[in-house]
C-alpha cells in the first residue's frame, strides 16, 4: 500500500488578519478517501500541533470505523465449548 502526505504552510501578511496569520493544511492520501486537517492561529508551532492532533483524531476515527464495520464479516474461531 502506498500513501502520501502533503502539507501546506501559509502566512497571511495582512496585519488586520493577525488572528489567522498562520495556516497549516495536512492531507493524507492512501487507500480510501483522503484525510485532511486544517488549523489557523498566531503561533506556527501551536498551529502545527493543532493540525497534527486533528489529523490523528480523524485517522483514529477512520480506523475505528473500518474495524467496527468488518467485525461482522470476520471469520470466527470455534472454541468447542458450550
C-alpha positions in Angstrom: 0.0 0.0 0.0 1.5 3.3 -0.9 0.4 6.5 0.8 1.4 10.1 0.5 1.1 13.0 2.9 1.2 16.6 1.8 1.4 19.7 3.9 0.9 23.3 3.1 2.0 26.3 5.3 0.6 29.7 4.6 1.4 33.1 6.2 -1.1 36.0 5.9 0.9 39.2 5.6 -2.1 41.4 6.3 -1.8 42.7 9.9 -5.6 43.0 10.2 -5.8 39.2 9.9 -3.3 38.6 12.8 -5.6 36.1 14.5 -5.3 33.8 11.5 -1.8 34.7 10.3 -0.5 31.2 10.2 -2.4 28.4 8.4 -1.4 24.7 8.2 -3.1 22.2 5.9 -2.2 18.5 6.1 -3.6 16.0 3.6 -3.1 12.2 3.7 -3.8 10.2 0.6 -4.0 6.4 0.9 -6.4 3.6 0.4 -9.9 5.0 0.5 -10.8 8.7 0.9 -8.3 11.4 1.6 -8.0 12.6 5.2 -7.5 16.4 5.6 -6.8 18.6 8.7 -6.5 22.3 8.8 -5.7 24.8 11.6 -5.1 28.5 11.8 -3.7 30.8 14.5 -1.0 33.2 15.6 1.9 30.9 16.6 3.2 28.4 14.0 4.3 25.6 16.3 0.9 25.7 18.1 -1.0 25.7 14.8 1.1 22.8 13.6 0.4 20.8 16.8 -3.3 21.5 16.4 -3.4 20.3 12.8 -1.4 17.1 13.6 -3.8 16.5 16.5 -6.8 16.9 14.3 -5.3 14.6 11.7 -4.5 11.9 14.3 -8.1 12.1 15.5 -9.5 11.7 12.1 -7.2 8.8 11.2 -8.1 7.1 14.5 -11.8 7.6 13.8 -11.4 6.2 10.3 -9.6 3.2 11.6 -12.2 2.5 14.3 -15.0 2.7 11.7 -13.2 0.1 9.5 -12.7 -2.2 12.5 -16.4 -1.9 13.6 -17.7 -2.5 10.1 -15.5 -5.5 9.4 -16.4 -7.4 12.7 -19.5 -8.9 11.2 -17.6 -10.3 8.2 -14.6 -11.6 10.1 -14.3 -15.4 10.4 -14.8 -16.6 14.0 -12.8 -19.4 15.6 -14.9 -22.0 17.4 -13.6 -23.0 20.8 -15.6 -26.2 21.1 -17.0 -25.1 24.4 -20.7 -24.6 25.1 
